[in-house]
């Protein structure tokens, strides 16, 4: 799973165009990344992986890089 | 002979009743007269109560008023969140103060779902933290369920420290495996430093 795939997933959860997200996108620095978007994001990651995330993994998702890392697991 | 401990200033409890205004919201101490059909509706709504692992239930206004009256508003605070523009009551904080350890445990529910995703918690909890830390609290505590993703977002976005993962801490409402819970903490000095850094 590439960074651009992760960006597409994040953009869908945030309901924004992927081009509006930089490679350094992270929670707290992107206006559209709010509490509901975060919920959509975690659920989308779980759907991609086909299993719920454990608490340790879910707790570590704070940036685009984190999403790419978790999707690659 | 034991060395003398430096004297700490006495703990000042938040004034009663509490009233805090932010840009968009008003926080104030709730009283039994605030019991409303709207609030009874939140208690009965599985989408509102599920994330805090509480079974929805039917509650009358009188029962809700009695529940509100049980808060002493000194060490157990029940604080309403109101939209300033409309006066609409949209949610509430429950805050448990521990005077000995100078901690404050915070729980929040935004009952009116039309306000979800509008950063109500970030704005109101910042003001509430300012208030608590000015009045003797030295550490704030929060313990969301691990799968309460919106709540977890709010702790992360506000700079709270994840201090632990409590595995299988809670029995679920409707069966299934036990639920994990996060323990978040925020020290007064860390909060003040964050506020200073964010100041223009």
Contacts between the chains, C-beta under 8 A, distances in Angstrom:
chain1	res1	chain2	res2	distance
A	27	B	153	7.0
A	27	B	156	5.7
A	27	B	157	6.0
A	28	B	156	7.2
A	28	B	157	4.9
A	33	B	153	8.0
A	34	B	117	5.0
A	34	B	118	7.7
A	34	B	119	6.0
A	34	B	153	7.2
A	35	B	116	7.1
A	35	B	117	5.9
A	35	B	119	7.6
A	35	B	121	7.2
A	35	B	149	7.6
A	35	B	150	3.6
A	35	B	151	7.5
A	35	B	153	4.4
A	35	B	154	5.8
A	36	B	116	5.8
A	36	B	117	3.7
A	36	B	150	6.2
A	37	B	117	7.2
A	38	B	149	5.6
A	38	B	150	6.5
A	38	B	152	7.3
A	38	B	153	3.7
A	39	B	149	4.0
A	39	B	150	5.2
A	39	B	153	7.4
A	42	B	149	4.9
A	43	B	149	7.7
A	54	B	180	8.0
A	55	B	146	4.0
A	55	B	165	4.9
A	55	B	167	7.4
A	55	B	180	4.1
A	55	B	182	7.0
A	56	B	165	6.3
A	58	B	146	6.4
A	58	B	147	7.9
A	58	B	149	7.6
A	58	B	152	7.5
A	59	B	146	7.4
A	59	B	152	7.3
A	59	B	162	5.8
A	59	B	165	6.8
A	59	B	182	6.5
A	62	B	156	6.1
